[in-house]
Amino acid sequence: MPRIEENRPVRLEFATVEDAVFLTILQARAFLTEEKYIPPDTLEQLRRLDDPLIGPPGMVDPKWTKMVIESKESVYYKILLDDQIVGGLIVAADAEKHAEENFWRIFIEPTYNDRGIGQEALRQLFRLHPNVARWRLGTPEFHTKNRHFYERMGFTLIGIVKPDHAWFRSAEYENVLPQEDRLKL
């Protein structure tokens, strides 16, 4: 699919509990359509698991989304294009205290993919947290589209691990670029 550059402004706002159901729907659509990026042998293994959903914890549960929005452990942003919610972004809440932050999740409604919205959302995140010296995240090792996106956004692969709770190996990344360089990506 050819890339369409989005010209409308992208912005982040704090998600509210009123946004929980809609954000859950967008999140489910985003992660469930990513099945096409999973290699056939991995997909076959997944289909043999008891849980047929392929995606992060809570991706289809509005209660989970509401819990994360209300949590003191995380910050849940909605990604807006004009005034329409087109995605979400979740990070740990203590970014400014520790100067190192875990980036938990980003998702974009699939009809808005490949328009630069995710890139601009990360730039907005970096602007909102200028004192974070190191951003860290993990993504499934097999998910090459995610990995390419994070690498374009200045994240460097630091290792491959097998999380205790996961069926997949995780590609672990960090971004230690100076703030001014992050904003140019």
FENKADA-V103981 format. One record per residue. SS is DSSP state (helix for helix, strand for strand, loop for the rest). D_FIRST is the distance of its C-alpha to the first C-alpha in whole Angstrom. Layout:
# FENKADA-V103981
SS_D_FIRST / SS_D_FIRST
This chain:
# FENKADA-V103981
loop_0 / loop_4 / loop_6 / loop_9 / loop_12 / loop_15 / loop_18 / loop_20 / loop_22 / strand_21 / strand_25 / strand_26 / strand_29 / strand_31 / loop_30 / loop_33 / helix_34 / helix_33 / helix_30 / helix_30 / helix_29 / helix_26 / helix_25 / helix_25 / helix_23 / helix_20 / helix_21 / helix_21 / helix_18 / helix_16 / helix_18 / helix_18 / helix_14 / helix_14 / helix_16 / helix_14 / helix_14 / loop_18 / loop_19 / helix_21 / helix_24 / helix_24 / helix_22 / helix_25 / helix_28 / helix_26 / helix_27 / loop_31 / loop_31 / loop_33 / loop_30 / loop_27 / loop_25 / loop_23 / loop_23 / loop_25 / loop_29 / loop_29 / loop_25 / loop_27 / loop_30 / helix_31 / helix_34 / helix_33 / helix_30 / helix_34 / helix_36 / helix_33 / helix_33 / helix_37 / loop_37 / loop_39 / loop_37 / strand_34 / strand_32 / strand_29 / strand_27 / strand_25 / strand_22 / strand_23 / strand_21 / loop_24 / loop_26 / strand_23 / strand_23 / strand_19 / strand_20 / strand_23 / strand_24 / strand_27 / strand_29 / strand_33 / loop_36 / loop_38 / helix_36 / helix_38 / helix_41 / helix_40 / loop_38 / strand_35 / strand_33 / strand_31 / strand_27 / strand_27 / strand_24 / strand_21 / strand_18 / strand_16 / loop_15 / helix_12 / helix_11 / helix_12 / loop_10 / loop_8 / loop_11 / loop_14 / helix_16 / helix_16 / helix_18 / helix_20 / helix_21 / helix_22 / helix_24 / helix_26 / helix_27 / helix_28 / helix_30 / helix_31 / loop_33 / loop_34 / loop_37 / loop_34 / loop_35 / strand_33 / strand_30 / strand_29 / strand_27 / strand_26 / strand_23 / strand_23 / loop_23 / loop_20 / loop_18 / helix_16 / helix_13 / helix_16 / helix_18 / helix_16 / helix_16 / helix_19 / helix_20 / helix_18 / loop_21 / loop_24 / loop_24 / strand_26 / strand_27 / strand_30 / strand_30 / strand_29 / strand_32 / loop_32 / loop_33 / loop_36 / loop_34 / loop_31 / loop_30 / loop_27 / loop_28 / strand_27 / strand_25 / strand_28 / strand_27 / strand_29 / strand_28 / loop_31 / loop_30 / loop_33 / helix_32 / helix_31 / helix_29 / helix_27 / loop_26 / loop_25 / loop_22
